[in-house]
Amino acid sequence: MLTLQNAEVSLNSFREQSAGQRIVFFYPWAKFRLYFVSQFLRQERPEILFYRVAGDEETPLPQMLAGLAAEFNQVLGNFGANVTAAVDTQEPRRMAQALAADLDALHRPLIVYIDEFEKVTDGASFLEALVETLPENVQIALNSRLLTNPAMRALVEQGKAALLGHVQHRRELVFTRETQPKPQLEVFALGRGATFFDGREVPAWDGMLPRNLFYYLIDHPLVTRDEIFADFWKGVSLKDATDIFHVTKHKVTEVLGRYMPAPGDYEITQYKQGFYLPSENLVRHYDVEIFEDAVAQALESSDTHEMEILLGQALDLYKGHYLDGTEAAWAERRRDQLILLHCEACIWMARILEERGEQEAAIELYAQAVEECPQREDIHRAIIRLYLQLGQRDRAREQYRILDRELYQRLGIPPSRESLDLLREIEGGTSSQ
């Protein structure tokens, strides 16, 4: 199996499979989608420009383009004059022509990857116009979640956009050209849980057991029957557990089928060599998987810009604790793991902001981290030092009191010598730099 550490993504296969297409949709490829971006961001003269649509739910097209132009201007310099002038028109076609003109002015082949473009209002009409106006040496790459939009699916069916999947060849990830979009299963487990099947929300699961088994199988892409039974039916006879499992799994398939326009096989798993694996008949978008991959790649990166991009995406995805309100033991274990990972993401992003001199924004992220991991002295000390830098000695003192209380209540120990030295600094009246 390829891993993030040893995988190489074939840009040559991308060029071959998407030749002549100005719009390219990626089928999501779990661990490798973000790696593709980060691999080429590290190049001195990258062939890929990356922009992530930040924020929640819907983003107006002019707002998205203004943000893209500003970010690309920081990277490239002297970019975005046409886009900046066009956003005031609020007209998708004018804005598409403006972006095409700005990209053409760069005079080099480029892949512009816009992540989470599905949030953009008027995105379909914008892309339809962009297909006709982009220069031949520029491609716009997008996530295939957009294919739940009929207009976007039509671009593929009409041959105006390429749909790329992937296969693994030893240590290399190679692109393949797909002809027919597969059903899109979107699963959001960071929060109370929500599922969409080809854009239609699944509002009910006919009981908690089908719902919980669904989320469990999504979160366990390589799991044995014994592991499933241990988490769901420990102490139940093998025969009874087997019967309940198959009936419940069939119910999951039945529920999903209600939200598709045509009958079909909507099994979310396939069984191979003793393991339940994700079905090849569906394309999955799973927020937890993307969150974990983004954090892992960020922490492996030595490039601050790349790290900030990846951490920003991860923090945007974390809408709440994993399956908040689900009390099953397996869900609680997973929740605890992801809480710790979210804590780390907050800390590393706060450090980036701190280095940039954005102390107040850094304090907000450190505060999120310390809420998740209240026993971490290093986070409390980081907040205290920033309060001292801002001249807010009373807040620094109060944060120390919180640290002292948490350590005694949770661990029954006093603060460390380093923390005590910081207290003397607070009381001594000298500021920390």
C-alpha positions as CSV (number, residue, x, y, z in Angstrom):
1,M,0.0,0.0,0.0
2,L,1.3,3.5,-0.8
3,T,1.7,5.8,2.1
4,L,2.0,9.6,2.3
5,Q,5.7,9.3,3.0
6,N,6.7,7.3,-0.1
7,A,4.0,8.2,-2.7
8,E,4.8,10.1,-5.9
9,V,2.0,11.6,-8.0
10,S,2.4,11.4,-11.7
11,L,2.0,14.9,-13.2
12,N,2.7,13.4,-16.6
13,S,-0.3,11.1,-16.4
14,F,-2.4,14.1,-15.4
15,R,-1.3,15.9,-18.5
16,E,-2.0,12.9,-20.7
17,Q,-5.5,12.1,-19.3
18,S,-6.6,15.7,-19.2
19,A,-5.1,16.9,-22.5
20,G,-7.3,19.5,-24.3
21,Q,-9.6,19.9,-21.3
22,R,-9.8,23.3,-19.5
23,I,-11.9,22.0,-16.6
24,V,-10.8,18.9,-14.7
25,F,-12.7,17.1,-11.9
26,F,-10.8,14.9,-9.5
27,Y,-12.5,12.0,-8.0
28,P,-11.5,12.3,-4.3
29,W,-8.6,10.1,-3.6
30,A,-8.5,10.2,0.2
31,K,-4.9,10.4,1.4
32,F,-3.5,11.4,-2.0
33,R,-5.7,14.4,-3.0
34,L,-4.0,16.8,-0.7
35,Y,-0.6,15.2,-1.2
36,F,-0.9,16.0,-4.9
37,V,-1.2,19.7,-4.1
38,S,1.5,19.8,-1.4
39,Q,4.0,17.9,-3.6
40,F,3.9,20.6,-6.3
41,L,3.6,23.5,-4.0
42,R,7.2,22.7,-2.9
43,Q,8.5,23.4,-6.4
44,E,10.5,26.6,-6.9
45,R,8.3,27.5,-9.9
46,P,5.1,25.5,-9.2
47,E,2.9,24.4,-12.1
48,I,0.0,24.3,-9.6
49,L,-1.7,27.3,-8.0
50,F,-3.8,26.3,-5.1
51,Y,-6.7,28.2,-3.5
52,R,-9.1,26.9,-0.9
53,V,-12.5,28.5,-0.5
54,A,-12.6,29.2,3.2
55,G,-15.6,29.7,5.5
56,D,-18.8,27.8,6.0
57,E,-21.7,26.8,3.6
58,E,-22.1,29.4,0.8
59,T,-19.6,31.9,-0.5
60,P,-20.6,34.5,-3.1
61,L,-18.6,34.2,-6.4
62,P,-17.3,37.8,-6.2
63,Q,-16.0,37.1,-2.7
64,M,-14.3,33.9,-3.7
65,L,-12.6,35.6,-6.7
66,A,-11.4,38.6,-4.7
67,G,-9.8,36.2,-2.2
68,L,-8.2,34.1,-5.0
69,A,-6.8,37.2,-6.7
70,A,-5.4,38.5,-3.4
71,E,-3.7,35.2,-2.5
72,F,-2.3,34.7,-6.0
73,N,-1.0,38.2,-6.0
74,Q,0.9,37.5,-2.8
75,V,2.5,34.4,-4.4
76,L,3.1,35.8,-7.9
77,G,3.1,39.5,-7.7
78,N,1.2,41.8,-10.0
79,F,-1.8,39.4,-10.4
80,G,-5.5,40.1,-10.5
81,A,-6.1,43.5,-12.0
82,N,-8.8,42.2,-14.3
83,V,-10.5,40.1,-11.6
84,T,-10.5,43.1,-9.2
85,A,-12.2,45.3,-11.7
86,A,-14.8,42.6,-12.7
87,V,-16.0,41.5,-9.3
88,D,-18.1,44.7,-8.9
89,T,-20.1,43.7,-12.0
90,Q,-21.5,40.6,-10.1
91,E,-21.7,39.0,-13.6
92,P,-20.4,35.4,-13.8
93,R,-19.4,35.7,-17.4
94,R,-17.5,39.0,-17.0
95,M,-15.7,37.5,-14.0
96,A,-14.8,34.3,-15.9
97,Q,-13.4,36.4,-18.7
98,A,-11.4,38.5,-16.2
99,L,-9.9,35.5,-14.5
100,A,-9.0,34.0,-17.9
101,A,-7.2,37.2,-18.9
102,D,-5.2,37.4,-15.7
103,L,-4.1,33.8,-16.0
104,D,-3.2,34.3,-19.7
105,A,-1.0,37.2,-18.7
106,L,1.3,34.8,-16.7
107,H,2.4,33.3,-20.0
108,R,3.1,29.8,-18.7
109,P,1.3,26.4,-18.3
110,L,-0.7,26.2,-15.1
111,I,-3.1,24.0,-13.2
112,V,-5.3,26.1,-10.9
113,Y,-6.7,23.9,-8.1
114,I,-9.7,25.4,-6.4
115,D,-10.6,23.3,-3.3
116,E,-14.2,23.3,-2.0
117,F,-15.5,25.2,-5.0
118,E,-18.9,23.6,-4.3
119,K,-19.5,26.3,-1.7
120,V,-19.5,29.1,-4.3
121,T,-22.8,30.5,-5.4
122,D,-23.2,31.0,-9.2
123,G,-20.3,28.6,-9.5
124,A,-21.9,26.5,-12.3
125,S,-22.6,29.5,-14.6
126,F,-19.1,30.8,-13.9
127,L,-17.4,27.5,-14.9
128,E,-19.6,27.2,-18.0
129,A,-18.3,30.6,-19.1
130,L,-14.8,29.8,-18.1
131,V,-14.7,26.7,-20.3
132,E,-15.1,29.0,-23.3
133,T,-12.6,31.6,-22.3
134,L,-9.6,30.0,-20.5
135,P,-6.3,30.0,-22.5
136,E,-5.2,26.6,-23.8
137,N,-2.2,26.4,-21.4
138,V,-4.3,26.8,-18.2
139,Q,-6.6,24.2,-16.5
140,I,-8.9,24.6,-13.6
141,A,-8.9,21.5,-11.3
142,L,-11.9,20.9,-9.0
143,N,-13.2,18.3,-6.6
144,S,-15.8,15.9,-8.0
145,R,-18.3,16.8,-5.3
146,L,-19.4,19.4,-7.8
147,L,-20.8,16.5,-10.0
148,T,-23.9,16.4,-7.8
149,N,-24.8,19.7,-9.7
150,P,-26.5,18.7,-13.1
151,A,-24.7,21.6,-14.9
152,M,-21.3,20.3,-13.8
153,R,-22.2,16.7,-14.7
154,A,-23.3,17.9,-18.1
155,L,-19.8,19.4,-18.8
156,V,-18.3,15.9,-18.4
157,E,-21.0,14.2,-20.4
158,Q,-20.6,16.8,-23.2
159,G,-16.8,16.3,-23.3
160,K,-16.1,19.8,-22.1
161,A,-14.5,18.6,-18.8
162,A,-12.3,15.7,-17.9
163,L,-13.1,13.4,-15.0
164,L,-10.0,11.8,-13.5
165,G,-9.7,8.8,-11.2
166,H,-6.5,7.1,-10.1
167,V,-4.7,3.8,-9.8
168,Q,-1.5,2.9,-7.9
169,H,1.5,1.6,-9.8
170,R,4.1,0.6,-7.2
171,R,5.3,3.9,-5.7
172,E,3.4,6.1,-8.1
173,L,-0.1,7.4,-8.2
174,V,-1.3,7.5,-11.9
175,F,-4.4,9.2,-13.2
176,T,-7.1,7.5,-15.3
177,R,-9.8,9.0,-17.4
178,E,-13.3,8.2,-16.2
179,T,-16.3,8.3,-18.6
180,Q,-19.3,8.1,-16.2
181,P,-19.6,9.8,-12.8
182,K,-20.3,7.4,-10.0
183,P,-22.7,8.1,-7.1
184,Q,-21.3,10.6,-4.6
185,L,-21.5,9.7,-0.9
186,E,-20.7,12.7,1.3
187,V,-20.3,11.9,5.0
188,F,-19.8,14.6,7.7
189,A,-19.0,13.1,11.1
190,L,-17.3,16.1,12.7
191,G,-20.4,17.3,14.6
192,R,-23.6,15.4,15.1
193,G,-23.3,13.7,11.8
194,A,-24.8,14.3,8.4
195,T,-24.9,12.3,5.1
196,F,-25.7,13.3,1.5
197,F,-26.1,10.9,-1.4
198,D,-25.7,12.6,-4.7
199,G,-26.6,15.8,-3.1
200,R,-29.7,14.5,-1.3
201,E,-29.5,14.5,2.5
202,V,-30.3,11.2,4.3
203,P,-32.5,12.5,7.1
204,A,-33.3,9.2,8.9
205,W,-31.8,5.8,9.2
206,D,-34.8,3.8,10.5
207,G,-33.1,3.4,13.9
208,M,-29.9,4.1,15.7
209,L,-28.3,0.8,14.9
210,P,-28.3,1.2,11.1
211,R,-27.0,4.8,11.6
212,N,-24.2,3.8,13.9
213,L,-23.1,0.9,11.7
214,F,-23.0,3.2,8.7
215,Y,-20.7,5.7,10.4
216,Y,-18.6,2.9,11.8
217,L,-18.0,1.3,8.4
218,I,-17.3,4.7,6.9
219,D,-14.7,5.3,9.6
220,H,-13.1,1.9,9.4
221,P,-12.0,1.4,5.8
222,L,-10.3,-1.9,6.6
223,V,-12.1,-3.9,9.2
224,T,-12.8,-7.6,9.9
225,R,-16.1,-9.1,10.9
226,D,-14.6,-10.0,14.4
227,E,-13.7,-6.4,15.0
228,I,-17.2,-5.2,14.1
229,F,-18.8,-7.8,16.3
230,A,-16.5,-6.9,19.2
231,D,-17.6,-3.2,19.0
232,F,-21.3,-3.9,18.4
233,W,-22.3,-7.3,19.7
234,K,-19.8,-8.3,22.3
235,G,-21.2,-11.2,24.3
236,V,-23.8,-12.1,21.7
237,S,-23.5,-15.6,20.1
238,L,-21.7,-15.7,16.7
239,K,-24.9,-16.8,14.9
240,D,-27.0,-14.1,16.4
241,A,-24.4,-11.4,15.8
242,T,-24.0,-12.5,12.2
243,D,-27.8,-12.4,11.6
244,I,-28.1,-8.9,13.2
245,F,-25.1,-7.6,11.3
246,H,-26.4,-8.7,7.8
247,V,-29.9,-7.5,8.5
248,T,-28.6,-4.1,9.7
249,K,-26.1,-3.8,6.8
250,H,-29.0,-4.5,4.4
251,K,-31.0,-1.8,6.1
252,V,-28.2,0.7,5.5
253,T,-28.2,-0.2,1.7
254,E,-32.0,0.1,1.6
255,V,-32.0,3.5,3.3
256,L,-29.4,4.9,0.9
257,G,-31.3,3.6,-2.1
258,R,-34.3,5.7,-1.2
259,Y,-32.3,8.8,-2.1
260,M,-31.2,7.8,-5.6
261,P,-33.3,8.4,-8.7
262,A,-32.8,4.9,-10.0
263,P,-32.5,1.5,-8.4
264,G,-29.0,0.0,-8.0
265,D,-26.4,-1.5,-5.8
266,Y,-25.6,1.0,-3.1
267,E,-23.6,-1.2,-0.8
268,I,-21.0,1.0,1.0
269,T,-18.5,-1.9,1.4
270,Q,-17.1,-4.9,-0.5
271,Y,-15.7,-8.0,1.1
272,K,-12.2,-9.2,0.2
273,Q,-9.8,-11.6,1.9
274,G,-11.5,-11.3,5.2
275,F,-11.8,-7.5,5.3
276,Y,-14.7,-5.1,4.6
277,L,-13.4,-2.4,2.3
278,P,-15.0,0.7,0.8
279,S,-17.1,-0.2,-2.3
280,E,-15.6,0.7,-5.7
281,N,-19.1,1.6,-6.9
282,L,-19.4,4.7,-4.9
283,V,-17.2,7.8,-4.5
284,R,-16.8,8.8,-0.9
285,H,-16.1,12.3,0.6
286,Y,-15.4,11.9,4.3
287,D,-14.6,15.0,6.4
288,V,-12.7,13.0,9.1
289,E,-10.4,11.4,6.5
290,I,-9.7,14.8,4.9
291,F,-9.1,16.4,8.3
292,E,-6.7,13.7,9.5
293,D,-4.8,13.8,6.2
294,A,-4.5,17.6,6.2
295,V,-3.1,17.7,9.7
296,A,-0.7,14.8,9.1
297,Q,0.7,16.5,5.9
298,A,0.9,19.8,7.6
299,L,3.0,18.4,10.5
300,E,5.3,16.7,8.0
301,S,5.9,19.9,6.0
302,S,8.9,22.2,6.4
303,D,7.2,25.0,4.4
304,T,5.2,27.4,6.5
305,H,3.0,28.5,3.6
306,E,2.1,24.9,2.8
307,M,1.6,24.1,6.4
308,E,-0.8,27.1,6.9
309,I,-2.9,26.0,3.9
310,L,-3.3,22.5,5.2
311,L,-4.0,23.5,8.8
312,G,-6.5,26.1,7.6
313,Q,-8.4,23.4,5.7
314,A,-8.3,21.0,8.7
315,L,-9.6,23.6,11.1
316,D,-12.4,24.6,8.8
317,L,-13.5,21.0,8.6
318,Y,-13.7,20.6,12.4
319,K,-17.2,21.7,12.9
320,G,-17.6,19.8,16.3
321,H,-16.6,16.7,18.1
322,Y,-16.9,13.4,16.2
323,L,-20.5,12.2,16.2
324,D,-21.3,14.5,19.1
325,G,-24.0,12.8,21.2
326,T,-23.3,9.3,20.1
327,E,-22.4,7.3,23.2
328,A,-21.1,4.0,21.8
329,A,-17.7,3.1,23.2
330,W,-16.1,2.9,19.7
331,A,-17.4,6.4,18.9
332,E,-16.1,7.8,22.2
333,R,-12.6,6.4,21.5
334,R,-12.6,7.9,18.1
335,R,-13.8,11.2,19.5
336,D,-11.0,11.3,21.9
337,Q,-8.4,10.6,19.2
338,L,-9.7,13.4,17.0
339,I,-10.0,15.9,19.9
340,L,-6.2,15.5,20.5
341,L,-5.5,15.9,16.8
342,H,-7.6,19.1,16.7
343,C,-5.7,20.4,19.7
344,E,-2.4,19.9,17.8
345,A,-3.8,21.6,14.7
346,C,-4.8,24.6,16.8
347,I,-1.4,24.8,18.4
348,W,0.6,24.7,15.2
349,M,-1.6,27.2,13.5
350,A,-1.4,29.5,16.5
351,R,2.4,29.2,16.3
352,I,2.4,30.3,12.7
353,L,0.2,33.3,13.6
354,E,2.4,34.1,16.6
355,E,5.5,34.2,14.4
356,R,3.7,36.6,12.1
357,G,2.9,38.9,15.1
358,E,-0.8,38.2,15.1
359,Q,-1.0,37.7,18.9
360,E,-4.7,38.1,19.4
361,A,-5.5,35.6,16.7
362,A,-2.9,33.2,18.1
363,I,-4.5,33.5,21.6
364,E,-7.9,32.5,20.2
365,L,-6.4,29.3,18.7
366,Y,-4.4,28.5,21.8
367,A,-7.6,29.0,23.8
368,Q,-9.4,26.4,21.6
369,A,-6.5,24.0,22.2
370,V,-6.4,24.5,25.9
371,E,-10.2,23.8,26.0
372,E,-9.6,20.5,24.4
373,C,-6.4,19.6,26.4
374,P,-6.7,21.6,29.7
375,Q,-3.9,19.7,31.4
376,R,-1.3,20.9,28.8
377,E,1.0,23.4,30.6
378,D,2.8,24.4,27.4
379,I,-0.5,25.8,25.9
380,H,-1.3,27.7,29.1
381,R,2.2,29.2,29.1
382,A,1.9,30.2,25.4
383,I,-1.3,32.1,26.2
384,I,0.3,33.8,29.3
385,R,3.3,34.9,27.3
386,L,1.2,36.4,24.6
387,Y,-0.9,38.3,27.2
388,L,2.3,39.7,28.7
389,Q,3.5,40.8,25.2
390,L,0.2,42.6,24.8
391,G,0.5,44.2,28.3
392,Q,-2.5,42.4,29.6
393,R,-1.1,41.3,32.9
394,D,-4.4,40.7,34.6
395,R,-5.4,38.2,31.9
396,A,-2.0,36.5,32.2
397,R,-2.5,36.2,35.9
398,E,-6.0,34.7,35.4
399,Q,-4.7,32.2,32.9
400,Y,-2.1,31.1,35.4
401,R,-4.9,30.5,38.0
402,I,-6.8,28.4,35.4
403,L,-3.6,26.4,34.8
404,D,-3.0,25.9,38.6
405,R,-6.6,24.8,39.1
406,E,-6.7,22.4,36.2
407,L,-3.4,20.6,37.3
408,Y,-4.6,20.1,40.9
409,Q,-8.1,19.0,39.9
410,R,-7.2,16.7,37.0
411,L,-3.8,15.4,38.0
412,G,-3.3,16.3,41.6
413,I,0.1,18.0,40.9
414,P,1.5,21.5,41.1
415,P,2.6,23.5,38.1
416,S,6.1,22.8,36.8
417,R,9.2,24.9,37.5
418,E,8.9,26.6,34.1
419,S,5.3,27.6,34.9
420,L,6.3,28.9,38.4
421,D,9.1,31.0,36.8
422,L,6.4,32.5,34.5
423,L,4.3,33.3,37.5
424,R,7.2,35.2,39.0
425,E,7.5,37.1,35.8
426,I,3.8,38.0,35.9
427,E,4.1,39.3,39.5
428,G,7.5,40.8,39.0
429,G,6.3,43.3,36.4
430,T,8.7,42.4,33.5
431,S,7.1,41.6,30.2
432,S,8.0,38.4,28.2
433,Q,9.3,38.8,24.7
